[in-house]
Amino acid sequence: QVCTSLRRQPTSRSLTAGYCNAGFSFFPYAPAIEATVPSIRCDHIGLNGWTAREMLHAGSLPLTLAGAVNADAPYDLAIVMAGTNDLVSPSIDAPICDVLADTVEKVTSDDIVENLWGLHEGAHKLGVATLAVGIPGSRAQKYLDGLAEKAQDVNRGLEAKCSNEPMASYFPCPVAFDDDTDLWEEDGLHMTAAGYEALGRALAPVVAEILRTRKAEAAAERPAR
């Protein structure tokens, strides 16, 4: 551990795990944050295929953060990048196109925002600040009616939640989806190793600034000796 006061924990789905090459390789973005700002210690939890609702009900983030507190090595910040899997939750029992289109209508953006915010609240209760990274674009959002708008609604709702909570910050995904770059896999959903590297390096200064601000605020609140 390099510096406990600048420790952070990214948690989410396969994008945090760094899923690429059809699952044969993993390149999480956490090491890129460490490489960009060496004073920050970065751990990561990537739950491939999980929705925010599933993560919320499993309590995976609070359990991890509470374990760190009990080990006297608490986290100061948790990055939560999730929500893509919540946009559509297809059933294997029906034609994929019909199910996806139906799910876009059934699972509302408000539902997704509340599930995502539940992850943040679980961290806040343990005294851990959070950074919400917006749902990135994808090929599906380009071609499935209503999906891009739904993702934007979720991001706007999440940003609004963060703006009213001192322990939370919001940052849009800094790696825009583009089929013509080497930053995205052929599946149109996951990033390549280069994409995850770019994601980590773009998030690093944001994370560093949040931690510097919180450290200064904590120092200002300490009673003078």
N, C-alpha and C positions, 0 to 999 in steps of 0.2 A: 504494500500500500504506500503510495507516494506521499499523499497528504490527505488525511481524513477530512479536513475542513473543506476540501475541494473534491469530494467523492460524489459520484453520481451513478444512477442506475437506469439504463434505458430498458424499457420493457414493452413488448408488443407482440406482433405476429411474425410471419416469416420475413418481413422486411428488416426487422431488427436482428433476426438470426442470420441474415445475409444470404438467404436462399437464392441459388442460381444454378445454371447448368442442369436443369431438371431435377434439382435436389442432390446431385452428386458432389456439389461444392457449396461451401458456406463462407461468406466474407462479411461478417458483421461490421457495422460502421463504427462501433465503439473504439477499436484500435486506432482509427483515423482521427478521432477526437483526441486520444492520448498523444498521438504523434504530433498533432498540431499545437496542443497546449500540454506540454509534458507534466505540468504540476497537477493535472487532473487524473484521478484514477477512475477508469471506466469499466464497469461490469455490464453484462447484458443477459437478458432472458428473451429468447425468441420462441414463441409458441406457434409453430406452423399450423395454419388452417383454423386457428381459434378465432372466434368472434369476441368482441368486447364483452358481450353478454356472458359468454362462457368464462372468460377471464374474471369477470366481476363475481360470478357465482362461485367460482373455484377459490377465490381469494388469494390467487397466486402472488399478486404484488404486495398486499399487506403482510402476508406470511414471510416473504423475503425480506422486506424492510424491517419487520419486527425481529426477525432472526439476527439482523445486523445490529439492531439496537441492543439486544440481549448479549451479543458478543462484544459490546463496547466499541463497535466500529460502525456507527450509524451513517446512513447516507444523508446528504444535504439536498440532493435533487434527483428526481425521477423523471426521465423523459418517456412520455407515453405516445407512441405512434401506432395507432390502431384505427379500425373502422372500415377498412376496405372489405373485409370478409363479412361485415354486417350488412353491406349494401345489398348483397344477394346471398341467400342461403339455399341453394338448390337441393331438391330431393332426387335421389337416384331412381325413384319410381316413375318419373315423368319425363317427357322430352325436354331436353335442356333449355331450348329457346323459350318454350311455353312457361317453364318453371321460373326462369330468370325474369321474364317480363311480369309474371304474376307476383313474384317476390318484391320487385321494385315498388309495387303498389302496397303490399301488405305490411312490410317493415318500414315504418315511417322514419323520417330524418329525426324527428323529436325523440323517438325511441332510442335511436343510436346515440344521440347526444347525451341522453340521460344515462345510458350504460357507460359511455366513455367518461362522463363526469363522475360516475360512481367510482371509477378507478382512481381518479384524482382525489376525491374526498377520502378514500381509504388511506392514501399517502399523507394527506394533510392532517388527519387525526393522529398520525404518528410523528408529526412535526417535520415532515419531509415536503419541501416545495416541489412543484411539478412544472414541466414544460410540455405543452401539447403541441405535437407536430401535425399539421393538417394532413388529411387524406390526399395522397398524390393522385395524379391523373393515371389513366390506363387506356388501353385500346378498347376495352369494353365500354368505357365512358364515351368514346367517340361514336360507337355504333348502336348502343342499346338505348332506345328512347327513354329519357327521364333519368338516366343513371348519373350523368354528369351534373345535372341540376341538383339531384339528391345529394351527391357528394359535396357540392358547394353549399347547400343548405346546412349540412352537418358541420362543415368547417366554420360557417358563419355563426351557428349556434354555439359551437365550442369556443370560438373567439369571444363571444359575448359573455359566456360563463367565466372565462379567464379574466376578462376585464373587470369583473366585479369581485374578484377574489385575490387578495394581496399575495397569497402563496402560489398563485398559478400564473403562467405566462403562455402565450400562444405564438407560434411561428409557422407560417405556411411551408409546406414541403419545398425545399430549395432546388430540388431536381425535377424539372418539368418533364412530363412524358413527351417523348418524340421518337417516332419509329426510325427516323433518319440519323440517330446518333448511336454511339457505342455504349450508351449508359443504361440501355434497357434490353432485357432478354427477348427472345423471339416470342415468348408467351404473352408479351404485352402487359404483364402484370408485375413481374419482379425486375429488379435492377441487376446489372452485371457487376462484376467485381469493381470495375471502374466507376460505376454508378454509386455503389455503396461508399467507395472512397470519397467521391465528390460530396455525398450526403454528409459524411462525418466531418469533413473539412469545412463545409459550410455551416454546420451546427456548432462547431467548436467555439468560435468567438461569441456566439449567442449564449452558450452555456457558461463560458468564462465570465461574461458580463453579468449574468444572473447571479452567479456565485459571488462575484466581487460586491455586487449591490447588497446581497443578503448579509455578507460578512460585515460590511460597513454599517448596515442597519443594526445588526446584533451588537456591534461595538458601541454604537451610540446609545443603545438602551441599557448598557451596563452602568450601574451606579459608580460615580467617581469615588476614588479612594482618597 
